[in-house]
Amino acid sequence: MEIAPKISVDDNIRFGKPVITGTRVPIDLILGKLAGGMTYQDVMKEYEITNEDILAVLDYAAKTLSKEEIKLVG
């Protein structure tokens, strides 16, 4: 099931973790690789994905984090 443009979940693929649609590549893996310093080009080559896939991952992550609420206790 597509939950965002180019992002899907399926209980039979990666235990239901969000992946790039049409692949088995989890979005958290792509985010981690980019955060670790890999370039878009390196990530695209290593995981056989497109620039549009990476942008979809970043968009999904940004939208997901924008909904997060942090409540300070103390």
C-alpha atoms as one frame of an Amber mdcrd trajectory, in Angstrom:
protein
   0.000   0.000   0.000   1.413   3.387  -0.960   1.419   5.672   2.087   3.074
   8.630   0.356   4.319   9.305  -3.163   6.916   6.589  -3.940   6.750   5.211
  -0.360   4.977   1.918   0.372   4.409  -0.555   3.162   3.648  -4.247   2.826
   3.674  -6.765   5.677   5.522  -9.189   3.371   8.341  -6.757   2.547  10.829
  -5.770   5.236   8.317  -6.642   7.966   6.048  -3.754   6.992   8.675  -1.029
   7.248   8.288   1.851   4.766  10.258   1.199   1.572  10.722   2.904  -1.752
   7.824   1.703  -3.913   8.811  -1.145  -6.213  11.920  -1.992  -4.183  12.873
  -3.626  -0.910  14.953  -0.579   0.095  13.831   0.774   3.484  13.651   4.540
   3.786  15.481   4.558   7.116  18.462   2.941   5.379  18.565   5.711   2.775
  18.273   8.409   5.453  21.084   6.798   7.425  23.368   6.583   4.410  22.783
  10.242   3.550  23.285  11.280   7.195  26.506   9.278   7.214  27.895  11.321
   4.355  27.119   9.303   1.244  26.258  11.426  -1.769  23.000  11.134  -3.664
  24.968   9.612  -6.550  26.600   6.986  -4.321  23.264   6.015  -2.782  21.540
   5.866  -6.180  24.279   3.618  -7.565  24.499   1.317  -4.546  20.732   0.766
  -4.154  19.665   1.212  -7.795  17.237   4.020  -6.996  16.606   7.408  -8.606
  17.087  10.974  -7.481  13.284  11.217  -7.309  13.247   8.246  -4.907  15.689
  10.024  -2.588  13.631  13.208  -2.704  10.506  11.185  -1.864  12.306   9.666
   1.142  13.366  13.109   2.375   9.867  14.505   1.847   8.266  11.626   3.744
  10.738  12.009   6.618  10.188  15.762   6.833   6.409  15.403   6.839   6.538
  12.624   9.426   8.770  14.651  11.736   6.626  17.747  11.343   3.756  15.825
  12.980   5.866  14.769  15.962   5.028  16.335  19.303   7.540  16.525  22.105
   6.262  17.156  25.599   8.726  18.218  28.226   8.185  16.833  31.682   9.889
  18.260  34.639
